[in-house]
Amino acid sequence: MWSFIVKIICILNICNYALAGKLMATSNNDSDDDAECACAEQTTSSTNKRLEALERLFKENRVLLCGAGMQDFRIADDQISSSEYWDSGTNPNHSHVNGRLYKSTGSQAFCGMLGDVDKWVQVDMKRDVQMTGVVTQGRPNLDQWVTLFNVQYKPEEADDFVYVENDNNQNSFAGNFDRNTLSITSFSTPVVGRFFRINILDWKGHTCMRFDFLVC
């Protein structure tokens, strides 16, 4: 779907420049220069409106179009892991496999262990892929959500994780403020890796979250 939208945008851009150029070239050999210029401006304006509509459509549907696979199970349960989860000895409902975006059954979220010094949840993409951001939600049935986190990634051939920096060259991102509102974080620069980890830094109520990474 996303590749289709990209193709449309490219075609519109090409047609826009080609048609506008042709009309302007014609105007140089035509006595009615003002009319030709007006026509070219109308063509450019019309194409720009179409481009704006496509960009708006993409922004409104980015999570659906660009999800890495948490929400639609393209990322399998065995590709998700965590440092630890709440009540892991007796209640698997709080485990990392429940951290899928829009999760609405069981515990309805991943809930980390409060006693953990390092609280993280991660996905293994099985190969190096490019990520452009991450989207998070809170726990829908209780007032529990992550308010601050950072992201690390590690390419397949690398030994160590690397932090994703924000626009201020820091490595923390604002999280959620309620149960269900999507919080979309765009990375300042796309990153490439196999493993992508969310480190939980601060929270409301409990360290619970739902999430997906974004590939575009």
C-alpha positions in Angstrom: 0.0 0.0 0.0 2.8 2.4 1.0 4.8 1.7 -2.2 1.6 2.4 -4.2 1.3 5.8 -2.6 4.9 6.6 -3.2 4.5 5.7 -6.9 1.5 8.0 -7.2 3.4 10.9 -5.6 6.4 10.4 -7.9 4.1 10.2 -11.0 2.3 13.4 -9.9 5.6 15.2 -9.4 6.9 14.1 -12.8 3.7 15.1 -14.5 3.6 18.4 -12.7 7.1 19.5 -13.7 6.7 18.1 -17.3 3.4 19.7 -18.0 4.3 23.0 -16.4 7.6 23.1 -18.3 5.8 22.3 -21.6 3.3 25.1 -21.0 6.0 27.6 -20.1 8.0 26.6 -23.2 5.0 27.1 -25.3 4.4 30.5 -23.8 7.7 31.7 -25.1 6.5 31.1 -28.7 3.0 32.3 -28.2 1.6 35.7 -28.2 -0.7 34.9 -25.3 2.0 34.5 -22.6 -0.3 35.6 -19.7 -2.9 32.9 -20.6 -0.2 30.1 -20.8 1.3 31.2 -17.5 -2.0 31.2 -15.8 -2.7 27.7 -17.1 0.6 26.4 -15.9 0.0 27.9 -12.4 -3.4 26.2 -12.3 -1.9 22.9 -13.2 0.8 23.2 -10.5 -1.8 24.3 -7.9 -4.0 21.3 -8.8 -1.1 18.8 -8.5 0.0 20.4 -5.2 -3.4 19.9 -3.8 -3.4 16.2 -4.8 0.0 15.8 -3.2 -1.2 17.4 0.0 -4.2 15.1 0.1 -1.9 12.1 -0.3 0.5 13.3 2.4 -2.5 13.8 4.7 -3.8 10.3 3.9 -0.4 8.8 4.7 -0.1 10.7 8.1 -3.6 9.6 9.1 -2.8 6.0 8.3 0.9 5.8 9.0 0.5 3.3 11.9 -1.5 0.9 9.8 0.6 1.3 6.6 4.1 1.3 8.3 3.7 -1.0 11.3 6.6 -3.5 11.6 4.4 -6.4 12.6 3.4 -6.2 16.2 -0.2 -5.3 15.6 -0.9 -7.8 12.8 1.3 -10.7 14.1 3.8 -10.6 11.3 6.2 -10.4 14.3 5.7 -13.8 16.0 5.5 -14.4 19.7 9.0 -16.0 19.7 10.5 -12.8 18.3 9.4 -10.7 21.3 11.3 -10.8 24.6 11.8 -8.7 27.8 14.0 -8.3 30.8 11.2 -9.6 33.0 7.5 -9.2 33.4 5.2 -8.8 36.3 4.2 -11.9 38.3 6.1 -14.1 35.7 6.1 -17.1 38.0 2.4 -17.6 38.0 0.7 -15.2 35.5 2.0 -15.1 31.9 -0.8 -12.7 31.0 1.6 -9.8 31.7 4.4 -11.1 29.4 6.0 -9.3 26.5 3.8 -11.2 23.9 0.9 -9.1 25.3 2.6 -5.8 24.3 1.1 -5.8 20.8 -0.4 -2.5 19.7 -4.2 -2.5 20.1 -4.0 -5.6 22.4 -7.4 -5.9 24.1 -7.5 -9.4 25.7 -5.8 -10.9 28.7 -3.8 -8.3 30.6 -4.1 -6.2 27.5 -0.5 -5.0 27.7 3.0 -5.9 28.5 3.8 -5.1 32.2 7.4 -5.1 33.3 8.7 -6.1 36.7 8.9 -3.0 38.9 12.0 -4.4 40.8 14.1 -4.6 37.6 16.9 -2.1 37.4 16.7 -2.4 33.6 13.2 -2.6 32.3 13.0 -3.4 28.6 11.0 -5.1 25.9 12.4 -5.9 22.4 11.7 -7.5 19.1 14.0 -9.6 16.9 13.2 -8.8 13.2 15.3 -11.9 12.1 17.2 -9.7 9.7 18.4 -6.1 9.4 15.6 -3.7 8.6 15.2 0.1 8.6 13.0 1.7 11.2 11.8 5.3 11.2 9.9 5.4 14.5 7.9 3.7 17.2 4.3 4.0 18.4 3.1 3.3 21.9 -0.1 2.9 23.9 -0.9 2.5 27.6 -2.9 -0.4 29.2 -6.5 0.0 28.2 -8.2 -1.5 31.3 -6.2 0.4 34.0 -4.4 3.7 34.4 -1.0 2.3 33.7 1.3 3.6 30.9 4.9 4.5 30.1 5.7 8.2 30.2 9.4 8.2 29.2 11.5 5.7 27.3 14.5 5.3 25.1 15.1 3.1 22.1 18.2 1.0 21.2 19.0 -1.0 18.1 21.6 -3.6 17.1 22.4 -4.7 13.6 22.8 -8.4 13.0 26.6 -8.3 12.8 27.1 -5.9 15.7 28.0 -6.7 19.3 26.5 -3.8 21.1 23.2 -1.9 21.2 23.2 1.8 20.0 20.8 4.4 21.3 18.5 6.2 19.0 18.9 10.0 19.5 16.0 12.5 19.4 16.1 15.9 17.7 18.1 17.4 20.6 20.8 14.7 20.5 19.4 13.1 23.6 18.3 9.5 23.9 14.9 9.8 25.6 11.4 10.1 24.2 8.1 11.2 25.7 5.6 8.3 26.0 1.9 8.3 26.8 -0.5 10.3 28.9 -3.5 8.1 28.9 -4.7 4.5 28.3 -5.4 4.4 24.5 -4.1 7.4 22.7 -1.4 6.5 20.2 2.0 8.3 20.9 3.9 8.3 17.6 7.7 9.0 17.9 9.6 9.6 14.6 13.3 9.1 14.7 15.3 12.1 13.5 17.2 9.7 11.2 16.1 6.2 10.2 18.1 3.4 11.8 19.0 -0.1 10.5 19.1 -3.1 12.8 17.9 -6.6 13.6 17.1 -6.1 17.3 15.0 -3.1 18.5 14.6 -2.5 22.3 12.5 -0.1 24.3 13.9 0.8 27.7 11.3 2.0 30.2 12.5 5.0 32.1 9.4 6.4 33.8 5.7 5.4 34.1 2.2 6.1 35.5 0.8 3.4 37.8 2.9 0.5 36.4 5.4 -0.2 33.6 2.7 -1.3 31.1 2.7 -0.6 27.4 1.6 -1.7 23.9 3.8 -0.9 21.0 4.9 -1.4 17.4 7.9 0.0 15.4 7.4 1.9 12.2 9.2 1.0 8.9 8.2 4.2 7.0 
